Amino acid sequence: MPPSNSPRRDNVEVAKAQQAEARAQLMELQTTLAKAERDLDFTSVRAPVDGTFSNRMINTGDFITVGQRLGNVVPLDDVFIDANFKETQLKRIRPGQPVTISVDAYGHRKFAGIVESISPAAGSVFTLLPPDNATGNFTKIVQRLPVRIRVPKDVARQNLLRAGMSVYATVDTTQGAADADSDADLDASASAVVQPQ
């Protein structure tokens, strides 16, 4: 004769099997939820820097792929200026010297800046096909070297300086210049272009 608690034991076994099946379904649903959340995160495109989005190459509803160019982000609150000084002007220019920046777009409004660095070589050295005179004929031409000018954060945050604007930079070479000549110009000036960081 079977024991009296056999139906109860069978019910417990059925409940355990149902519990195991429910756990498996829960894990499957959690995996589906995690995939859906990940896919939702992929619908947000975040820029690597703060700035203004411009030159848009996509429209609402377009599907995009990894690595596809969507447009440009220009950080207007963090800009610098590249001024191309003649090599003959570099004798007195040093990092840390004050710079007066005259902006054509604003009626020659003046901003202050600071020389941050001087390029280690002329721009022609960094071109895709640098000049190489193999014939022995050489014409001496005064080269221009980029000088990076840092624009103070409070000036940059006004969002007046835009990438590509033409400016005129004048370096006050009386501060920090070595081998100062009494008859040399106290300022060095050059045309320059605003660049995004």
ChimeraX attribute file (.defattr): number of C-alpha atoms within 10 A of each C-alpha:
attribute: neighborCount
match mode: 1-to-1
recipient: residues
	/A:1	3
	/A:2	6
	/A:3	6
	/A:4	8
	/A:5	8
	/A:6	10
	/A:7	11
	/A:8	10
	/A:9	11
	/A:10	11
	/A:11	11
	/A:12	12
	/A:13	12
	/A:14	12
	/A:15	12
	/A:16	12
	/A:17	12
	/A:18	12
	/A:19	12
	/A:20	12
	/A:21	12
	/A:22	12
	/A:23	12
	/A:24	12
	/A:25	12
	/A:26	12
	/A:27	12
	/A:28	12
	/A:29	12
	/A:30	12
	/A:31	12
	/A:32	12
	/A:33	12
	/A:34	12
	/A:35	12
	/A:36	12
	/A:37	11
	/A:38	11
	/A:39	11
	/A:40	10
	/A:41	10
	/A:42	10
	/A:43	10
	/A:44	8
	/A:45	8
	/A:46	8
	/A:47	10
	/A:48	7
	/A:49	10
	/A:50	13
	/A:51	15
	/A:52	11
	/A:53	13
	/A:54	11
	/A:55	9
	/A:56	11
	/A:57	10
	/A:58	13
	/A:59	8
	/A:60	5
	/A:61	6
	/A:62	6
	/A:63	8
	/A:64	11
	/A:65	7
	/A:66	5
	/A:67	6
	/A:68	9
	/A:69	11
	/A:70	16
	/A:71	12
	/A:72	14
	/A:73	17
	/A:74	19
	/A:75	20
	/A:76	21
	/A:77	23
	/A:78	21
	/A:79	23
	/A:80	24
	/A:81	30
	/A:82	23
	/A:83	25
	/A:84	22
	/A:85	23
	/A:86	16
	/A:87	13
	/A:88	12
	/A:89	17
	/A:90	16
	/A:91	13
	/A:92	23
	/A:93	24
	/A:94	21
	/A:95	15
	/A:96	15
	/A:97	19
	/A:98	22
	/A:99	24
	/A:100	18
	/A:101	24
	/A:102	20
	/A:103	21
	/A:104	13
	/A:105	13
	/A:106	11
	/A:107	8
	/A:108	12
	/A:109	12
	/A:110	16
	/A:111	15
	/A:112	16
	/A:113	23
	/A:114	22
	/A:115	22
	/A:116	17
	/A:117	16
	/A:118	20
	/A:119	13
	/A:120	10
	/A:121	12
	/A:122	17
	/A:123	14
	/A:124	13
	/A:125	12
	/A:126	9
	/A:127	9
	/A:128	7
	/A:129	8
	/A:130	10
	/A:131	9
	/A:132	9
	/A:133	9
	/A:134	7
	/A:135	6
	/A:136	7
	/A:137	7
	/A:138	9
	/A:139	7
	/A:140	6
	/A:141	6
	/A:142	9
	/A:143	14
	/A:144	20
	/A:145	22
	/A:146	21
	/A:147	24
	/A:148	21
	/A:149	29
	/A:150	21
	/A:151	24
	/A:152	16
	/A:153	12
	/A:154	10
	/A:155	16
	/A:156	19
	/A:157	15
	/A:158	10
	/A:159	13
	/A:160	14
	/A:161	26
	/A:162	19
	/A:163	17
	/A:164	12
	/A:165	15
	/A:166	18
	/A:167	24
	/A:168	19
	/A:169	29
	/A:170	22
	/A:171	23
	/A:172	22
	/A:173	23
	/A:174	15
	/A:175	14
	/A:176	15
	/A:177	17
	/A:178	12
	/A:179	8
	/A:180	14
	/A:181	10
	/A:182	7
	/A:183	6
	/A:184	11
	/A:185	13
	/A:186	16
	/A:187	15
	/A:188	20
	/A:189	18
	/A:190	18
	/A:191	15
	/A:192	25
	/A:193	19
	/A:194	21
	/A:195	19
	/A:196	17
	/A:197	13
